[in-house]
Amino acid sequence: MACDHGRHRQNPRASSRRAPGCGRPMSKGRTLSRNGTLPSRYAVERIHGRAKRGFSLVELLVALTVLAVVSVTVFARGGDTLAQLHGLEQRTLARWVAENEVARMRLDRETALRAGSRSARVDVGERSWRVETTLRATDHDGLWQVTVEVRPAGASSAGGVANGAVDTLVAFVGEH
């Protein structure tokens, strides 16, 4: 390796960062071997202890364990999301059924309002619902408290909201 600037040193091995026979430093990161040539890639990897090899069995097992834990967590969260989506859909439909029942009572002027309970079956959202309506008199004449409980058609009505009612709506209806 000769240099083109013309200043040569007497001892080419005086500095490992200089080209043979030259006083100028070489580019960074390159080291010369004893005979003044660049070492092979294998020699550099061997010197630095980084010989090319594959993953060890332990590294592979750790990677697979991490992947398994992450996969289980992701799938569990996905299942929870689907369950929440189903519950949200059911509560929304039940609320619509309850609001429809209260609106029906407000619009039906031909039937007189009187205290008591009644039960009906309603189909909404490709599902059957059982609607239980309770009418109570209030302290004000002509004003009634309406409690509407909505549950799936196959659910038990014993025990109220805690036992199968998806939604309960309390509203007030007047006779005027």
PyRosetta script that sets phi, psi and omega in degrees:
from pyrosetta import init, pose_from_sequence

init()
pose = pose_from_sequence("MACDHGRHRQNPRASSRRAPGCGRPMSKGRTLSRNGTLPSRYAVERIHGRAKRGFSLVELLVALTVLAVVSVTVFARGGDTLAQLHGLEQRTLARWVAENEVARMRLDRETALRAGSRSARVDVGERSWRVETTLRATDHDGLWQVTVEVRPAGASSAGGVANGAVDTLVAFVGEH")
pose.set_psi(1, 115.3)
pose.set_omega(1, 179.9)
pose.set_phi(2, -109.1)
pose.set_psi(2, 153.5)
pose.set_omega(2, 178.7)
pose.set_phi(3, -107.1)
pose.set_psi(3, 163.7)
pose.set_omega(3, -174.1)
pose.set_phi(4, -105.1)
pose.set_psi(4, 1.9)
pose.set_omega(4, -177.8)
pose.set_phi(5, -94.5)
pose.set_psi(5, -9.4)
pose.set_omega(5, 171.0)
pose.set_phi(6, 86.4)
pose.set_psi(6, -1.9)
pose.set_omega(6, 178.2)
pose.set_phi(7, -101.1)
pose.set_psi(7, 104.5)
pose.set_omega(7, -178.3)
pose.set_phi(8, -108.6)
pose.set_psi(8, 147.9)
pose.set_omega(8, 178.4)
pose.set_phi(9, -96.8)
pose.set_psi(9, 159.4)
pose.set_omega(9, 179.2)
pose.set_phi(10, -72.6)
pose.set_psi(10, -42.2)
pose.set_omega(10, -175.8)
pose.set_phi(11, -110.0)
pose.set_psi(11, 106.7)
pose.set_omega(11, -177.5)
pose.set_phi(12, -68.6)
pose.set_psi(12, -20.6)
pose.set_omega(12, -178.6)
pose.set_phi(13, -94.5)
pose.set_psi(13, 15.2)
pose.set_omega(13, -177.7)
pose.set_phi(14, -65.9)
pose.set_psi(14, -32.8)
pose.set_omega(14, 178.6)
pose.set_phi(15, -140.0)
pose.set_psi(15, 131.1)
pose.set_omega(15, -178.8)
pose.set_phi(16, -73.8)
pose.set_psi(16, -9.1)
pose.set_omega(16, -179.4)
pose.set_phi(17, -97.0)
pose.set_psi(17, 10.1)
pose.set_omega(17, -178.6)
pose.set_phi(18, -119.1)
pose.set_psi(18, 146.2)
pose.set_omega(18, 178.0)
pose.set_phi(19, -67.1)
pose.set_psi(19, 150.5)
pose.set_omega(19, -180.0)
pose.set_phi(20, -58.2)
pose.set_psi(20, 128.4)
pose.set_omega(20, 177.4)
pose.set_phi(21, 75.9)
pose.set_psi(21, 15.6)
pose.set_omega(21, -175.5)
pose.set_phi(22, -135.1)
pose.set_psi(22, 145.5)
pose.set_omega(22, 178.0)
pose.set_phi(23, -90.0)
pose.set_psi(23, -5.6)
pose.set_omega(23, -178.9)
pose.set_phi(24, -85.1)
pose.set_psi(24, 140.8)
pose.set_omega(24, 177.2)
pose.set_phi(25, -69.6)
pose.set_psi(25, 149.7)
pose.set_omega(25, 175.7)
pose.set_phi(26, -81.2)
pose.set_psi(26, 174.8)
pose.set_omega(26, 178.5)
pose.set_phi(27, -66.7)
pose.set_psi(27, 154.5)
pose.set_omega(27, -176.2)
pose.set_phi(28, -63.3)
pose.set_psi(28, 148.8)
pose.set_omega(28, 175.4)
pose.set_phi(29, 85.6)
pose.set_psi(29, -3.2)
pose.set_omega(29, -178.6)
pose.set_phi(30, -111.6)
pose.set_psi(30, 127.2)
pose.set_omega(30, 178.7)
pose.set_phi(31, -119.5)
pose.set_psi(31, 144.4)
pose.set_omega(31, -179.7)
pose.set_phi(32, -94.7)
pose.set_psi(32, 149.7)
pose.set_omega(32, 174.0)
pose.set_phi(33, -81.0)
pose.set_psi(33, -176.7)
pose.set_omega(33, -176.3)
pose.set_phi(34, -65.0)
pose.set_psi(34, -30.3)
pose.set_omega(34, -178.5)
pose.set_phi(35, -89.1)
pose.set_psi(35, 7.1)
pose.set_omega(35, 174.8)
pose.set_phi(36, 90.1)
pose.set_psi(36, 6.0)
pose.set_omega(36, 178.0)
pose.set_phi(37, -106.9)
pose.set_psi(37, 163.5)
pose.set_omega(37, 177.1)
pose.set_phi(38, -74.4)
pose.set_psi(38, 139.6)
pose.set_omega(38, 179.5)
pose.set_phi(39, -72.8)
pose.set_psi(39, 156.9)
pose.set_omega(39, 179.0)
pose.set_phi(40, -71.5)
pose.set_psi(40, 163.7)
pose.set_omega(40, -179.9)
pose.set_phi(41, -62.5)
pose.set_psi(41, -40.0)
pose.set_omega(41, 179.2)
pose.set_phi(42, -61.2)
pose.set_psi(42, -42.5)
pose.set_omega(42, -179.1)
pose.set_phi(43, -64.4)
pose.set_psi(43, -39.8)
pose.set_omega(43, 179.2)
pose.set_phi(44, -64.9)
pose.set_psi(44, -44.7)
pose.set_omega(44, 179.3)
pose.set_phi(45, -63.7)
pose.set_psi(45, -38.2)
pose.set_omega(45, 179.9)
pose.set_phi(46, -68.8)
pose.set_psi(46, -39.5)
pose.set_omega(46, 179.5)
pose.set_phi(47, -63.7)
pose.set_psi(47, -44.3)
pose.set_omega(47, -177.6)
pose.set_phi(48, -85.6)
pose.set_psi(48, -0.3)
pose.set_omega(48, 176.8)
pose.set_phi(49, 74.4)
pose.set_psi(49, 24.4)
pose.set_omega(49, -177.8)
pose.set_phi(50, -119.2)
pose.set_psi(50, 52.3)
pose.set_omega(50, 178.0)
pose.set_phi(51, -64.4)
pose.set_psi(51, 143.3)
pose.set_omega(51, -178.2)
pose.set_phi(52, -67.1)
pose.set_psi(52, 130.9)
pose.set_omega(52, 175.7)
pose.set_phi(53, -156.7)
pose.set_psi(53, 167.3)
pose.set_omega(53, -179.7)
pose.set_phi(54, -83.4)
pose.set_psi(54, -172.3)
pose.set_omega(54, 177.2)
pose.set_phi(55, -71.9)
pose.set_psi(55, 144.8)
pose.set_omega(55, 174.6)
pose.set_phi(56, -79.8)
pose.set_psi(56, 165.7)
pose.set_omega(56, -179.2)
pose.set_phi(57, -62.6)
pose.set_psi(57, -38.6)
pose.set_omega(57, 179.8)
pose.set_phi(58, -64.8)
pose.set_psi(58, -44.5)
pose.set_omega(58, 178.4)
pose.set_phi(59, -61.4)
pose.set_psi(59, -40.7)
pose.set_omega(59, 178.7)
pose.set_phi(60, -64.2)
pose.set_psi(60, -43.5)
pose.set_omega(60, 179.3)
pose.set_phi(61, -65.4)
pose.set_psi(61, -39.3)
pose.set_omega(61, 177.5)
pose.set_phi(62, -63.7)
pose.set_psi(62, -44.0)
pose.set_omega(62, 179.3)
pose.set_phi(63, -62.6)
pose.set_psi(63, -42.4)
pose.set_omega(63, 178.8)
pose.set_phi(64, -66.7)
pose.set_psi(64, -36.5)
pose.set_omega(64, 177.6)
pose.set_phi(65, -64.5)
pose.set_psi(65, -45.6)
pose.set_omega(65, 178.0)
pose.set_phi(66, -61.1)
pose.set_psi(66, -44.4)
pose.set_omega(66, 179.0)
pose.set_phi(67, -61.5)
pose.set_psi(67, -40.9)
pose.set_omega(67, 179.9)
pose.set_phi(68, -65.5)
pose.set_psi(68, -43.4)
pose.set_omega(68, -179.8)
pose.set_phi(69, -64.0)
pose.set_psi(69, -44.0)
pose.set_omega(69, 179.0)
pose.set_phi(70, -64.0)
pose.set_psi(70, -42.0)
pose.set_omega(70, -179.9)
pose.set_phi(71, -63.0)
pose.set_psi(71, -44.6)
pose.set_omega(71, 179.2)
pose.set_phi(72, -61.8)
pose.set_psi(72, -42.3)
pose.set_omega(72, 179.8)
pose.set_phi(73, -63.6)
pose.set_psi(73, -45.1)
pose.set_omega(73, -179.4)
pose.set_phi(74, -63.2)
pose.set_psi(74, -44.8)
pose.set_omega(74, -179.2)
pose.set_phi(75, -68.6)
pose.set_psi(75, -34.7)
pose.set_omega(75, 177.5)
pose.set_phi(76, -65.6)
pose.set_psi(76, -42.4)
pose.set_omega(76, 177.9)
pose.set_phi(77, -64.7)
pose.set_psi(77, -37.2)
pose.set_omega(77, 177.8)
pose.set_phi(78, -63.5)
pose.set_psi(78, -40.6)
pose.set_omega(78, 177.5)
pose.set_phi(79, -65.7)
pose.set_psi(79, -40.7)
pose.set_omega(79, 177.1)
pose.set_phi(80, -62.7)
pose.set_psi(80, -39.6)
pose.set_omega(80, 179.5)
pose.set_phi(81, -63.7)
pose.set_psi(81, -41.6)
pose.set_omega(81, 178.1)
pose.set_phi(82, -64.3)
pose.set_psi(82, -40.2)
pose.set_omega(82, 178.4)
pose.set_phi(83, -64.5)
pose.set_psi(83, -41.1)
pose.set_omega(83, 178.0)
pose.set_phi(84, -65.8)
pose.set_psi(84, -38.0)
pose.set_omega(84, 179.0)
pose.set_phi(85, -63.3)
pose.set_psi(85, -42.9)
pose.set_omega(85, 178.6)
pose.set_phi(86, -63.4)
pose.set_psi(86, -44.6)
pose.set_omega(86, 179.0)
pose.set_phi(87, -63.1)
pose.set_psi(87, -40.3)
pose.set_omega(87, 178.9)
pose.set_phi(88, -64.7)
pose.set_psi(88, -42.1)
pose.set_omega(88, 178.1)
pose.set_phi(89, -62.6)
pose.set_psi(89, -43.2)
pose.set_omega(89, -178.7)
pose.set_phi(90, -66.2)
pose.set_psi(90, -42.5)
pose.set_omega(90, 178.9)
pose.set_phi(91, -66.2)
pose.set_psi(91, -37.3)
pose.set_omega(91, 178.6)
pose.set_phi(92, -64.2)
pose.set_psi(92, -47.0)
pose.set_omega(92, 179.1)
pose.set_phi(93, -63.4)
pose.set_psi(93, -40.2)
pose.set_omega(93, 178.9)
pose.set_phi(94, -63.7)
pose.set_psi(94, -38.3)
pose.set_omega(94, 177.8)
pose.set_phi(95, -65.2)
pose.set_psi(95, -40.7)
pose.set_omega(95, 177.4)
pose.set_phi(96, -61.9)
pose.set_psi(96, -41.3)
pose.set_omega(96, 179.0)
pose.set_phi(97, -62.3)
pose.set_psi(97, -44.8)
pose.set_omega(97, -179.7)
pose.set_phi(98, -64.6)
pose.set_psi(98, -43.9)
pose.set_omega(98, 179.1)
pose.set_phi(99, -65.4)
pose.set_psi(99, -36.8)
pose.set_omega(99, 176.5)
pose.set_phi(100, -63.4)
pose.set_psi(100, -39.3)
pose.set_omega(100, 179.5)
pose.set_phi(101, -64.7)
pose.set_psi(101, -43.6)
pose.set_omega(101, 178.0)
pose.set_phi(102, -64.9)
pose.set_psi(102, -42.4)
pose.set_omega(102, 178.3)
pose.set_phi(103, -63.0)
pose.set_psi(103, -39.4)
pose.set_omega(103, 178.2)
pose.set_phi(104, -61.5)
pose.set_psi(104, -42.3)
pose.set_omega(104, 178.8)
pose.set_phi(105, -66.0)
pose.set_psi(105, -38.4)
pose.set_omega(105, 179.8)
pose.set_phi(106, -69.2)
pose.set_psi(106, -33.6)
pose.set_omega(106, -177.4)
pose.set_phi(107, -86.9)
pose.set_psi(107, -21.4)
pose.set_omega(107, -177.6)
pose.set_phi(108, -83.0)
pose.set_psi(108, 95.9)
pose.set_omega(108, -177.9)
pose.set_phi(109, -87.7)
pose.set_psi(109, -14.1)
pose.set_omega(109, -176.2)
pose.set_phi(110, -79.1)
pose.set_psi(110, -30.7)
pose.set_omega(110, -178.8)
pose.set_phi(111, -92.1)
pose.set_psi(111, 126.5)
pose.set_omega(111, 179.6)
pose.set_phi(112, -73.5)
pose.set_psi(112, 140.0)
pose.set_omega(112, 177.6)
pose.set_phi(113, -79.2)
pose.set_psi(113, 133.0)
pose.set_omega(113, 176.1)
pose.set_phi(114, -146.0)
pose.set_psi(114, 149.8)
pose.set_omega(114, -177.2)
pose.set_phi(115, -62.1)
pose.set_psi(115, 144.6)
pose.set_omega(115, 178.3)
pose.set_phi(116, 145.7)
pose.set_psi(116, -176.8)
pose.set_omega(116, -179.8)
pose.set_phi(117, -123.6)
pose.set_psi(117, 150.5)
pose.set_omega(117, 173.4)
pose.set_phi(118, -147.5)
pose.set_psi(118, 156.9)
pose.set_omega(118, -178.1)
pose.set_phi(119, -128.0)
pose.set_psi(119, 142.4)
pose.set_omega(119, 179.4)
pose.set_phi(120, -144.1)
pose.set_psi(120, 159.1)
pose.set_omega(120, 177.1)
pose.set_phi(121, -110.6)
pose.set_psi(121, 132.4)
pose.set_omega(121, -176.4)
pose.set_phi(122, -131.5)
pose.set_psi(122, 140.8)
pose.set_omega(122, 175.4)
pose.set_phi(123, -107.6)
pose.set_psi(123, 117.4)
pose.set_omega(123, 178.3)
pose.set_phi(124, -142.2)
pose.set_psi(124, 135.8)
pose.set_omega(124, 176.3)
pose.set_phi(125, 64.1)
pose.set_psi(125, 39.8)
pose.set_omega(125, -179.7)
pose.set_phi(126, 58.0)
pose.set_psi(126, 27.1)
pose.set_omega(126, 178.0)
pose.set_phi(127, -135.5)
pose.set_psi(127, 153.0)
pose.set_omega(127, 175.7)
pose.set_phi(128, -100.5)
pose.set_psi(128, 135.0)
pose.set_omega(128, -178.3)
pose.set_phi(129, -124.1)
pose.set_psi(129, 146.1)
pose.set_omega(129, 171.5)
pose.set_phi(130, -104.9)
pose.set_psi(130, 125.4)
pose.set_omega(130, -177.1)
pose.set_phi(131, -110.5)
pose.set_psi(131, 121.8)
pose.set_omega(131, 176.8)
pose.set_phi(132, -112.1)
pose.set_psi(132, 118.5)
pose.set_omega(132, -176.2)
pose.set_phi(133, -111.8)
pose.set_psi(133, 129.2)
pose.set_omega(133, 177.0)
pose.set_phi(134, -119.5)
pose.set_psi(134, 127.4)
pose.set_omega(134, -178.4)
pose.set_phi(135, -113.1)
pose.set_psi(135, 126.8)
pose.set_omega(135, 179.7)
pose.set_phi(136, -128.3)
pose.set_psi(136, 144.4)
pose.set_omega(136, 176.3)
pose.set_phi(137, -76.5)
pose.set_psi(137, 149.1)
pose.set_omega(137, 176.5)
pose.set_phi(138, -108.9)
pose.set_psi(138, -177.9)
pose.set_omega(138, 178.8)
pose.set_phi(139, -70.2)
pose.set_psi(139, -16.6)
pose.set_omega(139, -178.7)
pose.set_phi(140, -99.7)
pose.set_psi(140, 132.6)
pose.set_omega(140, 179.1)
pose.set_phi(141, -65.1)
pose.set_psi(141, 135.2)
pose.set_omega(141, 176.7)
pose.set_phi(142, 83.3)
pose.set_psi(142, 3.0)
pose.set_omega(142, 179.3)
pose.set_phi(143, -117.7)
pose.set_psi(143, 126.7)
pose.set_omega(143, -176.1)
pose.set_phi(144, -120.2)
pose.set_psi(144, 143.4)
pose.set_omega(144, 173.8)
pose.set_phi(145, -94.4)
pose.set_psi(145, 126.8)
pose.set_omega(145, -179.5)
pose.set_phi(146, -112.9)
pose.set_psi(146, 125.9)
pose.set_omega(146, 174.2)
pose.set_phi(147, -115.0)
pose.set_psi(147, 120.5)
pose.set_omega(147, -178.2)
pose.set_phi(148, -115.3)
pose.set_psi(148, 120.0)
pose.set_omega(148, 175.0)
pose.set_phi(149, -108.3)
pose.set_psi(149, 131.1)
pose.set_omega(149, -178.8)
pose.set_phi(150, -120.6)
pose.set_psi(150, 131.0)
pose.set_omega(150, 177.8)
pose.set_phi(151, -142.5)
pose.set_psi(151, 159.9)
pose.set_omega(151, 174.6)
pose.set_phi(152, -58.7)
pose.set_psi(152, 150.9)
pose.set_omega(152, -173.0)
pose.set_phi(153, -59.1)
pose.set_psi(153, -28.6)
pose.set_omega(153, -177.9)
pose.set_phi(154, -90.3)
pose.set_psi(154, -3.2)
pose.set_omega(154, -175.3)
pose.set_phi(155, -82.5)
pose.set_psi(155, 152.9)
pose.set_omega(155, 179.6)
pose.set_phi(156, -76.7)
pose.set_psi(156, 147.7)
pose.set_omega(156, 179.0)
pose.set_phi(157, -98.0)
pose.set_psi(157, -6.9)
pose.set_omega(157, -179.0)
pose.set_phi(158, -71.1)
pose.set_psi(158, 129.2)
pose.set_omega(158, 175.7)
pose.set_phi(159, 100.5)
pose.set_psi(159, -4.4)
pose.set_omega(159, 174.6)
pose.set_phi(160, 72.5)
pose.set_psi(160, -143.2)
pose.set_omega(160, -172.0)
pose.set_phi(161, -60.4)
pose.set_psi(161, -37.6)
pose.set_omega(161, -176.3)
pose.set_phi(162, -68.1)
pose.set_psi(162, -19.5)
pose.set_omega(162, -175.5)
pose.set_phi(163, -116.2)
pose.set_psi(163, 73.5)
pose.set_omega(163, 169.7)
pose.set_phi(164, 99.9)
pose.set_psi(164, -15.3)
pose.set_omega(164, 180.0)
pose.set_phi(165, -71.4)
pose.set_psi(165, 126.9)
pose.set_omega(165, 179.9)
pose.set_phi(166, -82.6)
pose.set_psi(166, -36.3)
pose.set_omega(166, -179.3)
pose.set_phi(167, -148.2)
pose.set_psi(167, 145.1)
pose.set_omega(167, 174.5)
pose.set_phi(168, -129.4)
pose.set_psi(168, 128.2)
pose.set_omega(168, -179.0)
pose.set_phi(169, -121.7)
pose.set_psi(169, 129.4)
pose.set_omega(169, 175.6)
pose.set_phi(170, -112.0)
pose.set_psi(170, 125.5)
pose.set_omega(170, -179.0)
pose.set_phi(171, -139.6)
pose.set_psi(171, 172.9)
pose.set_omega(171, 178.4)
pose.set_phi(172, -124.3)
pose.set_psi(172, 137.1)
pose.set_omega(172, -177.8)
pose.set_phi(173, -126.5)
pose.set_psi(173, 135.8)
pose.set_omega(173, 178.3)
pose.set_phi(174, -108.0)
pose.set_psi(174, 159.1)
pose.set_omega(174, -179.6)
pose.set_phi(175, -86.7)
pose.set_psi(175, -4.0)
pose.set_omega(175, -173.6)
pose.set_phi(176, -82.6)
pose.dump_pdb("model.pdb")
